[in-house]
Amino acid sequence: MLMTSRIFRVVLILAAFGLAPAQAALPDSVGAQPVKSLAPLVEAASPAVVNIRVSQTVTRRSPFADDAFRRFFGMPDMPGGSQQVASAGSGVIVDAERGYILTNHHVVADADTIQISLIDGEILDAEVVGSDAATDIAVIKVEADGLTEMSIGDSESARVGDFVIAIGNPFGLGHTVTSGIISALGRTGISRDGYEDFIQTDASINPGNSGGALVNMDGELIGINSAIISRSGGNVGIGFAVPTTIAESIMSQILDFGEIRRGLLGVRIQTIDAEMAKALETNVKSGALITNIEPESAAEDAGLEVGDIIVEVNDKKVDDASELRNAIGLLRSGDEVAIKYVRESKTSVVTAMLGEQQTVASIGADIHPGLSGAQFADANPTSGGGIEVTEVEPGSPAAQRGLRPGDVISAVNRRPVRSLEDLSVAAAGNRILFLLVQRGERSLMLQIR
């Protein structure tokens, strides 16, 4: 932790959710039964939580890998080496018959091998069925008999103040349990990108418990533990779990389609605030203003128009552009969605059938030598478009020049770019690129040679 002039740095730690003593007191009862201990609940839930061990190959880039550097010093090729590294996480068995386990995307991303260990110590090989970085949810599978599954509860019915327990594998120690309460619901802005609707809990959290279970007092899974906010990487009582409504939706798409088919409304939007409402002479104080509609999109087919203000999706209030992006992006393509909007002070509701987001990836080396090691994709139109940096290899030219996963490029050499094609055209023939990059709430200029 660094602290200067009363300002401290808050570090977001993914791969989190270990568990230490919590501050919350025990409830007087579970359901109608008075209790003095959570042991019966823990004993029933724990067999469904597994420890995950991941092995992956990490390439170490040679400090002499740059071609110009080697030529200048007259040195031969000196490729970087690679090494095997191991990491630990957690998972929750949700289908014992078919061996399906929910965990976090970041726990199993780029894994060469995955092994899970049950509460009785049995070790099983696992494989990834599918994974979604945007929600940090993955499904893995094992072949085994006699597994114990955890029932999936309704995270929508969770309330702030509800008692919960968290079970996971902090620091690789094995099954560990803490109790706490739900501190908040619907948290967003925790990561730079992705779809967020986190459950916040005060259960003590430490690295290694990612993918573990957040369990209600009925013994049901209501969240997949995912992240913490911390000054130093340790627990400060602020942790986050992906609600089961999201996890179930992602799992069902993976199992039904073998991939994520995210819904697309086909609009560009901007958050309405009091100042904008005054300028537009509307009484709507919050919502998402439509600034552009894609031709032949779900929005156009439903009759939405530029200038409409979307205030609800499927009877759920929309306060800003981020909430609309989450509401649509967490649905699947082909879903019918009820959109409530305001047009010229008149409120109406239309039904739209969502299209499908198309993700086209591009390798940086194919665009410009200085972008080698990075991968790009067209950014979500609802976030304003541009080109998203999806991956950056550590030590690569792109990493050395400051690019990070989650960055969104909006201009090259002062020329606006909205697609991968625009990026390629803007970069063609230019030795030096100046990229205008949006990183979270900040804009910055990066020089690429």
Buried (B, 14 or more C-beta within 10 A) or exposed (E): EEEEEEEEEEEEBBBBBBBBEBEBEEBEEBEEEEBEEBEEBBEBBBBBBBBBBBEBEEBEBBEBBEEEEBEEEEEEEEEEEEEEEEBBBBBBBBBBEEBBBBBBBBBBBEBEEBBBBBBEEEEBEBEBBBBBBBBBBBBBBBEBEEBBBBEBBEBEEBEEEBBBBBBBBBEBBEBBBBBBBBBEBBBBEBBBBBBBBBBBBBBBBBBBBBBBBBBBBEBBBBBBBBBBBBEEEBBBBBBBBBBBBBBBBBBEBBBEEEEBBBBBBBBBBBBBEEEBBEEBEBEBEBBBBBEBBBEEBBBBEBBBEEBBBBBBBEEEEBBBBBBBBBBBBBBBBEBEBEBBBBBEEEEEEBEBEBBBBEEEEBEBBEBBBBBBBBBBBBBBBBBBBBBBBBBBBEBBBBBBBBBBBBBBBBBBEEEEBBBBEBBBBBBEEEEEBBBBBBBEEEEEEBEBE
